[in-house]
């Protein structure tokens, strides 16, 4: 035979479940709210359209993107942490940049591609949208 549950115990169980749902769901949402937007251009600064870009978020999940006609790309719903953005085209020199992106931040990445062999060498930079916080560049 089971013992009856007191009203206090029942209330505490319901309250604990409600808190787990409210704060547990919120914690999950906070880990997947980083964003990356950027631009791919050649050494002269001319936008490169339809260029493959690989974004790897803080959980290691990879997202394959292509630039638009203006050389721009963007993605949302990334896990916070170290986010890597790499060019993903064989005929271009290897190029990538990593940024540390916190919850709610948007990283802006500029990648200046160079054909292989690289002359001049490719370069990249990452910054955090000033309206979302400070810059955290890893390498």
N, CA, C and O atoms as CSV, one atom per row, in Angstrom:
chain,resi,resn,atom,element,x,y,z
A,1,UNK,N,N,0.828,-1.166,0.000
A,1,UNK,CA,C,0.000,0.000,0.000
A,1,UNK,C,C,0.881,1.240,0.000
A,1,UNK,O,O,1.849,1.319,0.757
A,2,UNK,N,N,0.546,2.212,-0.851
A,2,UNK,CA,C,1.322,3.445,-0.933
A,2,UNK,C,C,0.806,4.453,0.064
A,2,UNK,O,O,-0.379,4.485,0.395
A,3,UNK,N,N,1.725,5.278,0.535
A,3,UNK,CA,C,1.352,6.328,1.497
A,3,UNK,C,C,0.764,7.510,0.744
A,3,UNK,O,O,1.221,7.817,-0.357
A,4,UNK,N,N,-0.212,8.168,1.291
A,4,UNK,CA,C,-0.761,9.366,0.645
A,4,UNK,C,C,0.267,10.496,0.675
A,4,UNK,O,O,1.042,10.615,1.624
A,5,UNK,N,N,0.267,11.312,-0.357
A,5,UNK,CA,C,1.197,12.428,-0.475
A,5,UNK,C,C,0.555,13.655,0.150
A,5,UNK,O,O,-0.595,13.985,-0.140
A,6,UNK,N,N,1.309,14.324,1.009
A,6,UNK,CA,C,0.769,15.534,1.640
A,6,UNK,C,C,0.639,16.650,0.606
A,6,UNK,O,O,1.251,16.596,-0.461
A,7,UNK,N,N,-0.150,17.642,0.929
A,7,UNK,CA,C,-0.330,18.771,0.018
A,7,UNK,C,C,0.973,19.536,-0.179
A,7,UNK,O,O,1.257,20.012,-1.278
A,8,UNK,N,N,1.752,19.654,0.870
A,8,UNK,CA,C,3.031,20.366,0.779
A,8,UNK,C,C,3.976,19.623,-0.160
A,8,UNK,O,O,4.613,20.239,-1.015
A,9,UNK,N,N,4.068,18.314,-0.006
A,9,UNK,CA,C,4.939,17.518,-0.873
A,9,UNK,C,C,4.474,17.608,-2.322
A,9,UNK,O,O,5.297,17.753,-3.225
A,10,UNK,N,N,3.186,17.526,-2.551
A,10,UNK,CA,C,2.651,17.634,-3.912
A,10,UNK,C,C,2.962,18.998,-4.505
A,10,UNK,O,O,3.366,19.101,-5.663
A,11,UNK,N,N,2.773,20.047,-3.707
A,11,UNK,CA,C,3.081,21.402,-4.175
A,11,UNK,C,C,4.554,21.527,-4.537
A,11,UNK,O,O,4.886,22.096,-5.577
A,12,UNK,N,N,5.445,21.005,-3.695
A,12,UNK,CA,C,6.889,21.089,-3.958
A,12,UNK,C,C,7.272,20.337,-5.227
A,12,UNK,O,O,8.120,20.801,-5.989
A,13,UNK,N,N,6.667,19.203,-5.455
A,13,UNK,CA,C,6.951,18.440,-6.680
A,13,UNK,C,C,6.511,19.214,-7.927
A,13,UNK,O,O,7.245,19.287,-8.912
A,14,UNK,N,N,5.310,19.788,-7.871
A,14,UNK,CA,C,4.812,20.565,-9.006
A,14,UNK,C,C,5.687,21.795,-9.231
A,14,UNK,O,O,6.011,22.130,-10.370
A,15,UNK,N,N,6.070,22.470,-8.140
A,15,UNK,CA,C,6.926,23.657,-8.262
A,15,UNK,C,C,8.286,23.295,-8.850
A,15,UNK,O,O,8.814,24.025,-9.689
A,16,UNK,N,N,8.854,22.176,-8.415
A,16,UNK,CA,C,10.149,21.743,-8.943
A,16,UNK,C,C,10.056,21.440,-10.435
A,16,UNK,O,O,10.952,21.802,-11.197
A,17,UNK,N,N,8.981,20.779,-10.857
A,17,UNK,CA,C,8.792,20.487,-12.287
A,17,UNK,C,C,8.630,21.769,-13.092
A,17,UNK,O,O,9.185,21.899,-14.183
A,18,UNK,N,N,7.867,22.717,-12.549
A,18,UNK,CA,C,7.666,23.990,-13.254
A,18,UNK,C,C,8.975,24.741,-13.398
A,18,UNK,O,O,9.258,25.287,-14.464
A,19,UNK,N,N,9.775,24.779,-12.349
A,19,UNK,CA,C,11.077,25.456,-12.424
A,19,UNK,C,C,11.997,24.765,-13.422
A,19,UNK,O,O,12.714,25.429,-14.171
A,20,UNK,N,N,11.981,23.445,-13.435
A,20,UNK,CA,C,12.827,22.710,-14.390
A,20,UNK,C,C,12.435,23.035,-15.823
A,20,UNK,O,O,13.295,23.218,-16.684
A,21,UNK,N,N,11.131,23.106,-16.073
A,21,UNK,CA,C,10.662,23.437,-17.425
A,21,UNK,C,C,11.038,24.870,-17.783
A,21,UNK,O,O,11.557,25.129,-18.869
A,22,UNK,N,N,10.775,25.800,-16.867
A,22,UNK,CA,C,11.056,27.211,-17.153
A,22,UNK,C,C,12.538,27.486,-17.324
A,22,UNK,O,O,12.950,28.076,-18.323
A,23,UNK,N,N,13.336,27.066,-16.365
A,23,UNK,CA,C,14.757,27.397,-16.417
A,23,UNK,C,C,15.548,26.415,-17.265
A,23,UNK,O,O,16.532,26.801,-17.896
A,24,UNK,N,N,15.143,25.168,-17.293
A,24,UNK,CA,C,15.826,24.188,-18.141
A,24,UNK,C,C,15.658,24.534,-19.608
A,24,UNK,O,O,16.633,24.490,-20.358
A,25,UNK,N,N,14.452,24.877,-20.042
A,25,UNK,CA,C,14.206,25.269,-21.426
A,25,UNK,C,C,14.929,26.544,-21.787
A,25,UNK,O,O,15.414,26.695,-22.909
A,26,UNK,N,N,15.006,27.467,-20.838
A,26,UNK,CA,C,15.694,28.733,-21.069
A,26,UNK,C,C,17.190,28.506,-21.234
A,26,UNK,O,O,17.827,29.146,-22.071
A,27,UNK,N,N,17.754,27.600,-20.441
A,27,UNK,CA,C,19.182,27.326,-20.541
A,27,UNK,C,C,19.521,26.730,-21.902
A,27,UNK,O,O,20.554,27.060,-22.485
A,28,UNK,N,N,18.658,25.854,-22.410
A,28,UNK,CA,C,18.911,25.263,-23.720
A,28,UNK,C,C,18.852,26.334,-24.800
A,28,UNK,O,O,19.688,26.352,-25.703
A,29,UNK,N,N,17.868,27.226,-24.712
A,29,UNK,CA,C,17.730,28.281,-25.715
A,29,UNK,C,C,18.954,29.188,-25.720
A,29,UNK,O,O,19.356,29.672,-26.779
A,30,UNK,N,N,19.552,29.428,-24.557
A,30,UNK,CA,C,20.696,30.319,-24.487
A,30,UNK,C,C,21.922,29.745,-25.172
A,30,UNK,O,O,22.788,30.506,-25.602
A,31,UNK,N,N,22.023,28.434,-25.287
A,31,UNK,CA,C,23.209,27.854,-25.895
A,31,UNK,C,C,23.148,27.870,-27.414
A,31,UNK,O,O,24.170,27.662,-28.069
A,32,UNK,N,N,21.988,28.110,-27.983
A,32,UNK,CA,C,21.847,28.077,-29.435
A,32,UNK,C,C,21.353,29.405,-29.996
A,32,UNK,O,O,20.531,29.425,-30.913
A,33,UNK,N,N,21.851,30.517,-29.449
A,33,UNK,CA,C,21.380,31.796,-29.953
A,33,UNK,C,C,22.510,32.679,-30.485
A,33,UNK,O,O,22.349,33.895,-30.594
A,34,UNK,N,N,23.644,32.077,-30.815
A,34,UNK,CA,C,24.731,32.828,-31.450
A,34,UNK,C,C,24.448,32.932,-32.945
A,34,UNK,O,O,23.804,32.061,-33.529
A,35,UNK,N,N,24.937,34.007,-33.553
A,35,UNK,CA,C,24.727,34.237,-34.989
A,35,UNK,C,C,26.051,34.621,-35.637
A,35,UNK,O,O,26.924,35.214,-35.004
A,36,UNK,N,N,26.177,34.271,-36.904
A,36,UNK,CA,C,27.348,34.680,-37.690
A,36,UNK,C,C,26.834,35.260,-38.992
A,36,UNK,O,O,25.950,34.702,-39.641
A,37,UNK,N,N,27.403,36.377,-39.351
A,37,UNK,CA,C,27.163,36.936,-40.686
A,37,UNK,C,C,28.516,37.385,-41.196
A,37,UNK,O,O,29.421,37.676,-40.415
A,38,UNK,N,N,28.646,37.438,-42.496
A,38,UNK,CA,C,29.946,37.804,-43.020
A,38,UNK,C,C,29.939,38.051,-44.507
A,38,UNK,O,O,28.899,38.102,-45.163
A,39,UNK,N,N,31.155,38.204,-45.010
A,39,UNK,CA,C,31.350,38.552,-46.419
A,39,UNK,C,C,32.620,37.890,-46.910
A,39,UNK,O,O,33.624,37.845,-46.200
A,40,UNK,N,N,32.572,37.378,-48.127
A,40,UNK,CA,C,33.745,36.807,-48.781
A,40,UNK,C,C,34.082,37.678,-49.987
A,40,UNK,O,O,33.218,37.981,-50.809
A,41,UNK,N,N,35.346,38.076,-50.080
A,41,UNK,CA,C,35.802,38.924,-51.182
A,41,UNK,C,C,37.173,38.449,-51.634
A,41,UNK,O,O,37.828,37.674,-50.938
A,42,UNK,N,N,37.604,38.914,-52.800
A,42,UNK,CA,C,38.961,38.613,-53.247
A,42,UNK,C,C,39.923,39.618,-52.608
A,42,UNK,O,O,39.504,40.474,-51.829
A,43,UNK,N,N,41.215,39.512,-52.940
A,43,UNK,CA,C,42.228,40.376,-52.324
A,43,UNK,C,C,41.967,41.853,-52.585
A,43,UNK,O,O,42.372,42.701,-51.789
A,44,UNK,N,N,41.295,42.174,-53.693
A,44,UNK,CA,C,41.002,43.569,-54.029
A,44,UNK,C,C,39.737,44.076,-53.333
A,44,UNK,O,O,39.415,45.262,-53.415
A,45,UNK,N,N,39.023,43.182,-52.650
A,45,UNK,CA,C,37.810,43.592,-51.950
A,45,UNK,C,C,36.537,43.386,-52.741
A,45,UNK,O,O,35.459,43.764,-52.281
A,46,UNK,N,N,36.635,42.790,-53.932
A,46,UNK,CA,C,35.459,42.520,-54.756
A,46,UNK,C,C,34.733,41.286,-54.229
A,46,UNK,O,O,35.349,40.240,-54.022
A,47,UNK,N,N,33.438,41.407,-54.014
A,47,UNK,CA,C,32.638,40.308,-53.477
A,47,UNK,C,C,32.690,39.088,-54.392
A,47,UNK,O,O,32.716,39.215,-55.617
A,48,UNK,N,N,32.706,37.901,-53.776
A,48,UNK,CA,C,32.677,36.648,-54.528
A,48,UNK,C,C,31.332,35.979,-54.277
A,48,UNK,O,O,31.016,35.603,-53.148
A,49,UNK,N,N,30.544,35.833,-55.340
A,49,UNK,CA,C,29.204,35.237,-55.244
A,49,UNK,C,C,29.278,33.721,-55.269
A,49,UNK,O,O,30.222,33.150,-55.815
A,50,UNK,N,N,28.293,33.073,-54.685
A,50,UNK,CA,C,28.121,31.626,-54.718
A,50,UNK,C,C,29.373,30.882,-54.234
A,50,UNK,O,O,29.767,29.869,-54.813
A,51,UNK,N,N,29.979,31.390,-53.184
A,51,UNK,CA,C,31.215,30.817,-52.643
A,51,UNK,C,C,30.874,29.939,-51.439
A,51,UNK,O,O,30.116,30.369,-50.569
A,52,UNK,N,N,31.416,28.717,-51.368
A,52,UNK,CA,C,31.112,27.840,-50.237
A,52,UNK,C,C,31.831,28.281,-48.955
A,52,UNK,O,O,33.032,28.552,-48.959
A,53,UNK,N,N,31.068,28.344,-47.867
A,53,UNK,CA,C,31.587,28.732,-46.552
A,53,UNK,C,C,31.139,27.671,-45.555
A,53,UNK,O,O,29.993,27.223,-45.589
A,54,UNK,N,N,32.046,27.273,-44.669
A,54,UNK,CA,C,31.737,26.289,-43.645
A,54,UNK,C,C,31.799,26.973,-42.286
A,54,UNK,O,O,32.803,27.597,-41.941
A,55,UNK,N,N,30.714,26.851,-41.515
A,55,UNK,CA,C,30.647,27.416,-40.161
A,55,UNK,C,C,30.524,26.248,-39.184
A,55,UNK,O,O,29.660,25.385,-39.339
A,56,UNK,N,N,31.398,26.234,-38.177
A,56,UNK,CA,C,31.371,25.185,-37.159
A,56,UNK,C,C,31.120,25.868,-35.821
A,56,UNK,O,O,31.898,26.727,-35.405
A,57,UNK,N,N,30.032,25.488,-35.142
A,57,UNK,CA,C,29.669,26.185,-33.909
A,57,UNK,C,C,30.365,25.592,-32.687
A,57,UNK,O,O,31.178,24.675,-32.804
A,58,UNK,N,N,30.036,26.127,-31.518
A,58,UNK,CA,C,30.676,25.741,-30.278
A,58,UNK,C,C,30.469,24.297,-29.874
A,58,UNK,O,O,31.216,23.787,-29.039
A,59,UNK,N,N,29.476,23.614,-30.440
A,59,UNK,CA,C,29.250,22.190,-30.176
A,59,UNK,C,C,29.847,21.295,-31.259
A,59,UNK,O,O,29.689,20.075,-31.207
A,60,UNK,N,N,30.530,21.886,-32.238
A,60,UNK,CA,C,31.122,21.106,-33.317
A,60,UNK,C,C,30.180,20.825,-34.475
A,60,UNK,O,O,30.541,20.094,-35.397
A,61,UNK,N,N,28.983,21.391,-34.446
A,61,UNK,CA,C,28.020,21.185,-35.538
A,61,UNK,C,C,28.422,22.051,-36.729
A,61,UNK,O,O,28.641,23.253,-36.582
A,62,UNK,N,N,28.517,21.445,-37.893
A,62,UNK,CA,C,28.936,22.152,-39.109
A,62,UNK,C,C,27.720,22.571,-39.930
A,62,UNK,O,O,26.756,21.820,-40.079
A,63,UNK,N,N,27.795,23.795,-40.461
A,63,UNK,CA,C,26.746,24.335,-41.322
A,63,UNK,C,C,27.414,24.786,-42.619
A,63,UNK,O,O,28.300,25.640,-42.595
A,64,UNK,N,N,26.998,24.222,-43.738
A,64,UNK,CA,C,27.537,24.581,-45.048
A,64,UNK,C,C,26.661,25.677,-45.641
A,64,UNK,O,O,25.446,25.515,-45.754
A,65,UNK,N,N,27.280,26.793,-46.019
A,65,UNK,CA,C,26.564,27.926,-46.602
A,65,UNK,C,C,27.164,28.299,-47.943
A,65,UNK,O,O,28.249,27.837,-48.295
A,66,UNK,N,N,26.466,29.129,-48.687
A,66,UNK,CA,C,26.990,29.722,-49.917
A,66,UNK,C,C,26.710,31.213,-49.853
A,66,UNK,O,O,25.678,31.647,-49.340
A,67,UNK,N,N,27.636,31.982,-50.378
A,67,UNK,CA,C,27.434,33.433,-50.373
A,67,UNK,C,C,26.387,33.824,-51.408
A,67,UNK,O,O,26.163,33.121,-52.393
A,68,UNK,N,N,25.758,34.963,-51.156
A,68,UNK,CA,C,24.807,35.519,-52.108
A,68,UNK,C,C,25.541,36.292,-53.197
A,68,UNK,O,O,26.770,36.270,-53.256
A,69,UNK,N,N,24.795,36.969,-54.053
A,69,UNK,CA,C,25.408,37.745,-55.142
A,69,UNK,C,C,26.346,38.829,-54.631
A,69,UNK,O,O,27.299,39.214,-55.309
A,70,UNK,N,N,26.063,39.316,-53.423
A,70,UNK,CA,C,26.888,40.377,-52.841
A,70,UNK,C,C,28.052,39.830,-51.997
A,70,UNK,O,O,28.744,40.594,-51.325
A,71,UNK,N,N,28.263,38.506,-52.037
A,71,UNK,CA,C,29.356,37.882,-51.293
A,71,UNK,C,C,29.052,37.674,-49.821
A,71,UNK,O,O,29.923,37.250,-49.062
A,72,UNK,N,N,27.828,37.966,-49.410
A,72,UNK,CA,C,27.475,37.870,-47.991
A,72,UNK,C,C,26.837,36.525,-47.650
A,72,UNK,O,O,26.245,35.859,-48.500
A,73,UNK,N,N,26.976,36.148,-46.378
A,73,UNK,CA,C,26.364,34.935,-45.853
A,73,UNK,C,C,25.931,35.206,-44.422
A,73,UNK,O,O,26.425,36.139,-43.789
A,74,UNK,N,N,25.016,34.400,-43.911
A,74,UNK,CA,C,24.615,34.513,-42.509
A,74,UNK,C,C,23.947,33.224,-42.064
A,74,UNK,O,O,23.392,32.477,-42.869
A,75,UNK,N,N,24.015,32.985,-40.766
A,75,UNK,CA,C,23.336,31.843,-40.173
A,75,UNK,C,C,23.004,32.176,-38.725
A,75,UNK,O,O,23.680,32.989,-38.095
A,76,UNK,N,N,21.958,31.542,-38.204
A,76,UNK,CA,C,21.521,31.767,-36.830
A,76,UNK,C,C,21.410,30.423,-36.124
A,76,UNK,O,O,21.581,29.370,-36.739
A,77,UNK,N,N,21.125,30.468,-34.835
A,77,UNK,CA,C,20.888,29.233,-34.086
A,77,UNK,C,C,22.139,28.438,-33.805
A,77,UNK,O,O,22.075,27.217,-33.665
A,78,UNK,N,N,23.284,29.106,-33.719
A,78,UNK,CA,C,24.538,28.411,-33.452
A,78,UNK,C,C,24.766,28.280,-31.949
A,78,UNK,O,O,24.320,29.119,-31.167
A,79,UNK,N,N,25.463,27.219,-31.557
A,79,UNK,CA,C,25.845,27.052,-30.158
A,79,UNK,C,C,26.913,28.084,-29.824
A,79,UNK,O,O,27.791,28.365,-30.640
A,80,UNK,N,N,26.835,28.643,-28.630
A,80,UNK,CA,C,27.818,29.633,-28.202
A,80,UNK,C,C,29.173,28.969,-27.989
A,80,UNK,O,O,29.265,27.747,-27.873
A,81,UNK,N,N,30.217,29.782,-27.940
A,81,UNK,CA,C,31.577,29.286,-27.744
A,81,UNK,C,C,32.443,29.645,-28.927
A,81,UNK,O,O,32.194,30.627,-29.626
A,82,UNK,N,N,33.469,28.831,-29.144
A,82,UNK,CA,C,34.389,29.072,-30.263
A,82,UNK,C,C,33.710,28.663,-31.567
A,82,UNK,O,O,33.387,27.493,-31.773
A,83,UNK,N,N,33.502,29.635,-32.434
A,83,UNK,CA,C,32.879,29.382,-33.741
A,83,UNK,C,C,33.942,29.580,-34.810
A,83,UNK,O,O,34.630,30.601,-34.837
A,84,UNK,N,N,34.070,28.598,-35.686
A,84,UNK,CA,C,35.049,28.640,-36.767
A,84,UNK,C,C,34.328,28.887,-38.082
A,84,UNK,O,O,33.295,28.276,-38.357
A,85,UNK,N,N,34.875,29.782,-38.889
A,85,UNK,CA,C,34.339,30.045,-40.229
A,85,UNK,C,C,35.479,29.813,-41.204
A,85,UNK,O,O,36.544,30.417,-41.075
A,86,UNK,N,N,35.257,28.929,-42.192
A,86,UNK,CA,C,36.306,28.585,-43.161
A,86,UNK,C,C,35.776,28.666,-44.576
A,86,UNK,O,O,34.603,28.418,-44.852
A,87,UNK,N,N,36.692,29.023,-45.459
A,87,UNK,CA,C,36.373,28.934,-46.888
A,87,UNK,C,C,36.467,27.468,-47.260
A,87,UNK,O,O,37.297,26.730,-46.730
A,88,UNK,N,N,35.609,27.055,-48.176
A,88,UNK,CA,C,35.521,25.636,-48.486
A,88,UNK,C,C,35.575,25.399,-50.004
A,88,UNK,O,O,34.723,24.709,-50.564
A,89,UNK,N,N,36.581,25.978,-50.654
A,89,UNK,CA,C,36.731,25.812,-52.103
A,89,UNK,C,C,38.151,25.350,-52.419
A,89,UNK,O,O,39.118,25.942,-51.940
A,90,UNK,N,N,38.277,24.313,-53.210
A,90,UNK,CA,C,39.587,23.715,-53.512
A,90,UNK,C,C,40.532,24.654,-54.244
A,90,UNK,O,O,41.739,24.624,-54.004
A,91,UNK,N,N,40.010,25.479,-55.122
A,91,UNK,CA,C,40.885,26.321,-55.947
A,91,UNK,C,C,41.404,27.554,-55.201
A,91,UNK,O,O,42.158,28.351,-55.759
A,92,UNK,N,N,40.996,27.704,-53.944
A,92,UNK,CA,C,41.445,28.837,-53.136
A,92,UNK,C,C,42.314,28.353,-51.980
A,92,UNK,O,O,42.173,27.227,-51.504
A,93,UNK,N,N,43.209,29.225,-51.543
A,93,UNK,CA,C,44.075,28.900,-50.411
A,93,UNK,C,C,43.223,28.687,-49.164
A,93,UNK,O,O,42.183,29.322,-48.990
A,94,UNK,N,N,43.680,27.790,-48.307
A,94,UNK,CA,C,42.967,27.512,-47.069
A,94,UNK,C,C,42.902,28.771,-46.209
A,94,UNK,O,O,43.899,29.474,-46.042
A,95,UNK,N,N,41.730,29.044,-45.672
A,95,UNK,CA,C,41.549,30.259,-44.883
A,95,UNK,C,C,40.413,30.046,-43.899
A,95,UNK,O,O,39.364,29.508,-44.252
A,96,UNK,N,N,40.632,30.473,-42.660
A,96,UNK,CA,C,39.596,30.360,-41.643
A,96,UNK,C,C,39.885,31.309,-40.499
A,96,UNK,O,O,40.993,31.824,-40.356
A,97,UNK,N,N,38.866,31.527,-39.691
A,97,UNK,CA,C,39.002,32.383,-38.515
A,97,UNK,C,C,38.097,31.814,-37.425
A,97,UNK,O,O,37.037,31.257,-37.710
A,98,UNK,N,N,38.533,31.963,-36.165
A,98,UNK,CA,C,37.716,31.519,-35.033
A,98,UNK,C,C,37.428,32.703,-34.123
A,98,UNK,O,O,38.299,33.528,-33.848
A,99,UNK,N,N,36.194,32.766,-33.667
A,99,UNK,CA,C,35.761,33.804,-32.727
A,99,UNK,C,C,35.070,33.135,-31.548
A,99,UNK,O,O,34.446,32.084,-31.693
A,100,UNK,N,N,35.189,33.745,-30.399
A,100,UNK,CA,C,34.402,33.291,-29.247
A,100,UNK,C,C,33.148,34.146,-29.214
A,100,UNK,O,O,33.214,35.367,-29.075
A,101,UNK,N,N,32.005,33.484,-29.343
A,101,UNK,CA,C,30.724,34.184,-29.397
A,101,UNK,C,C,29.910,33.785,-28.172
A,101,UNK,O,O,29.695,32.603,-27.902
A,102,UNK,N,N,29.470,34.788,-27.447
A,102,UNK,CA,C,28.652,34.567,-26.256
A,102,UNK,C,C,27.173,34.569,-26.608
A,102,UNK,O,O,26.784,34.886,-27.733
A,103,UNK,N,N,26.373,34.217,-25.642
A,103,UNK,CA,C,24.934,34.154,-25.828
A,103,UNK,C,C,24.384,35.486,-26.336
A,103,UNK,O,O,24.644,36.536,-25.747
A,104,UNK,N,N,23.628,35.438,-27.423
A,104,UNK,CA,C,22.997,36.623,-27.987
A,104,UNK,C,C,23.880,37.459,-28.892
A,104,UNK,O,O,23.418,38.454,-29.449
A,105,UNK,N,N,25.143,37.080,-29.052
A,105,UNK,CA,C,26.053,37.878,-29.876
A,105,UNK,C,C,25.980,37.483,-31.344
A,105,UNK,O,O,25.581,36.373,-31.699
A,106,UNK,N,N,26.382,38.438,-32.186
A,106,UNK,CA,C,26.518,38.203,-33.615
A,106,UNK,C,C,27.963,38.474,-34.004
A,106,UNK,O,O,28.470,39.576,-33.793
A,107,UNK,N,N,28.622,37.478,-34.568
A,107,UNK,CA,C,29.988,37.663,-35.065
A,107,UNK,C,C,29.905,38.099,-36.521
A,107,UNK,O,O,29.113,37.564,-37.296
A,108,UNK,N,N,30.730,39.075,-36.884
A,108,UNK,CA,C,30.838,39.489,-38.279
A,108,UNK,C,C,32.213,39.069,-38.771
A,108,UNK,O,O,33.229,39.448,-38.187
A,109,UNK,N,N,32.248,38.294,-39.835
A,109,UNK,CA,C,33.487,37.725,-40.352
A,109,UNK,C,C,33.718,38.218,-41.769
A,109,UNK,O,O,32.815,38.179,-42.604
A,110,UNK,N,N,34.940,38.684,-42.036
A,110,UNK,CA,C,35.332,39.030,-43.403
A,110,UNK,C,C,36.464,38.104,-43.802
A,110,UNK,O,O,37.467,37.987,-43.097
A,111,UNK,N,N,36.295,37.453,-44.931
A,111,UNK,CA,C,37.293,36.537,-45.462
A,111,UNK,C,C,37.727,37.047,-46.834
A,111,UNK,O,O,36.903,37.233,-47.729
A,112,UNK,N,N,39.022,37.268,-46.983
A,112,UNK,CA,C,39.569,37.742,-48.257
A,112,UNK,C,C,40.312,36.583,-48.892
A,112,UNK,O,O,41.435,36.260,-48.503
A,113,UNK,N,N,39.680,35.964,-49.867
A,113,UNK,CA,C,40.182,34.741,-50.481
A,113,UNK,C,C,41.290,35.030,-51.479
A,113,UNK,O,O,41.324,36.085,-52.112
A,114,UNK,N,N,42.192,34.068,-51.604
A,114,UNK,CA,C,43.263,34.149,-52.598
A,114,UNK,C,C,43.350,32.798,-53.303
A,114,UNK,O,O,43.285,31.745,-52.670
A,115,UNK,N,N,43.497,32.851,-54.609
A,115,UNK,CA,C,43.632,31.596,-55.362
A,115,UNK,C,C,44.937,30.914,-54.997
A,115,UNK,O,O,45.906,31.571,-54.617
A,116,UNK,N,N,44.957,29.603,-55.112
A,116,UNK,CA,C,46.168,28.836,-54.813
A,116,UNK,C,C,47.093,28.905,-56.015
A,116,UNK,O,O,46.579,28.745,-57.122
A,117,UNK,N,N,48.382,29.124,-55.925
A,117,UNK,CA,C,49.090,29.539,-54.721
A,117,UNK,C,C,48.722,30.974,-54.355
A,117,UNK,O,O,48.441,31.800,-55.223
A,118,UNK,N,N,48.730,31.252,-53.058
A,118,UNK,CA,C,48.223,32.517,-52.525
A,118,UNK,C,C,49.193,33.665,-52.719
A,118,UNK,O,O,50.245,33.718,-52.083
A,119,UNK,N,N,48.830,34.587,-53.604
A,119,UNK,CA,C,49.584,35.819,-53.791
A,119,UNK,C,C,48.594,36.928,-54.053
A,119,UNK,O,O,47.961,36.890,-55.108
A,120,UNK,N,N,48.403,37.893,-53.212
A,120,UNK,CA,C,48.916,37.988,-51.841
A,120,UNK,C,C,48.245,36.961,-50.946
A,120,UNK,O,O,47.240,36.362,-51.328
A,121,UNK,N,N,48.802,36.752,-49.743
A,121,UNK,CA,C,48.220,35.731,-48.861
A,121,UNK,C,C,46.797,36.086,-48.450
A,121,UNK,O,O,46.454,37.262,-48.328
A,122,UNK,N,N,45.971,35.065,-48.238
A,122,UNK,CA,C,44.600,35.333,-47.818
A,122,UNK,C,C,44.589,35.916,-46.406
A,122,UNK,O,O,45.523,35.703,-45.634
A,123,UNK,N,N,43.543,36.641,-46.080
A,123,UNK,CA,C,43.432,37.180,-44.733
A,123,UNK,C,C,41.984,37.130,-44.281
A,123,UNK,O,O,41.060,37.087,-45.093
A,124,UNK,N,N,41.810,37.137,-42.977
A,124,UNK,CA,C,40.465,37.075,-42.412
A,124,UNK,C,C,40.429,37.876,-41.128
A,124,UNK,O,O,41.450,38.062,-40.467
A,125,UNK,N,N,39.243,38.347,-40.783
A,125,UNK,CA,C,39.078,39.020,-39.506
A,125,UNK,C,C,37.672,38.753,-38.982
A,125,UNK,O,O,36.724,38.529,-39.734
A,126,UNK,N,N,37.590,38.787,-37.678
A,126,UNK,CA,C,36.317,38.536,-37.009
A,126,UNK,C,C,36.093,39.616,-35.975
A,126,UNK,O,O,37.017,39.986,-35.250
A,127,UNK,N,N,34.888,40.121,-35.899
A,127,UNK,CA,C,34.526,41.072,-34.856
A,127,UNK,C,C,33.131,40.734,-34.381
A,127,UNK,O,O,32.363,40.059,-35.068
A,128,UNK,N,N,32.821,41.213,-33.199
A,128,UNK,CA,C,31.491,41.003,-32.647
A,128,UNK,C,C,30.700,42.287,-32.874
A,128,UNK,O,O,31.196,43.387,-32.631
A,129,UNK,N,N,29.475,42.133,-33.337
A,129,UNK,CA,C,28.603,43.283,-33.564
A,129,UNK,C,C,28.590,44.137,-32.300
A,129,UNK,O,O,28.242,43.640,-31.229
A,130,UNK,N,N,28.968,45.427,-32.402
A,130,UNK,CA,C,29.057,46.273,-31.215
A,130,UNK,C,C,27.759,46.368,-30.419
A,130,UNK,O,O,27.788,46.616,-29.213
A,131,UNK,N,N,26.644,46.177,-31.071
A,131,UNK,CA,C,25.382,46.248,-30.348
A,131,UNK,C,C,25.127,45.006,-29.504
A,131,UNK,O,O,24.199,44.985,-28.694
A,132,UNK,N,N,25.953,43.959,-29.689
A,132,UNK,CA,C,25.766,42.741,-28.914
A,132,UNK,C,C,26.855,42.509,-27.884
A,132,UNK,O,O,26.616,41.764,-26.934
A,133,UNK,N,N,28.055,43.108,-28.012
A,133,UNK,CA,C,29.083,43.007,-26.967
A,133,UNK,C,C,30.474,43.269,-27.505
A,133,UNK,O,O,30.648,43.873,-28.564
A,134,UNK,N,N,31.477,42.795,-26.744
A,134,UNK,CA,C,32.886,42.996,-27.051
A,134,UNK,C,C,33.407,41.990,-28.067
A,134,UNK,O,O,32.716,41.034,-28.418
A,135,UNK,N,N,34.627,42.213,-28.535
A,135,UNK,CA,C,35.271,41.311,-29.489
A,135,UNK,C,C,36.079,40.264,-28.740
A,135,UNK,O,O,36.819,40.593,-27.813
A,136,UNK,N,N,35.940,39.006,-29.139
A,136,UNK,CA,C,36.732,37.914,-28.578
A,136,UNK,C,C,37.287,37.118,-29.746
A,136,UNK,O,O,36.600,36.246,-30.279
A,137,UNK,N,N,38.511,37.400,-30.151
A,137,UNK,CA,C,39.122,36.702,-31.277
A,137,UNK,C,C,40.086,35.664,-30.710
A,137,UNK,O,O,40.914,35.985,-29.859
A,138,UNK,N,N,39.981,34.433,-31.176
A,138,UNK,CA,C,40.842,33.377,-30.683
A,138,UNK,C,C,42.115,33.279,-31.514
A,138,UNK,O,O,43.214,33.267,-30.960
A,139,UNK,N,N,41.984,33.211,-32.813
A,139,UNK,CA,C,43.177,33.173,-33.691
A,139,UNK,C,C,42.840,33.658,-35.061
A,139,UNK,O,O,43.708,33.698,-35.933
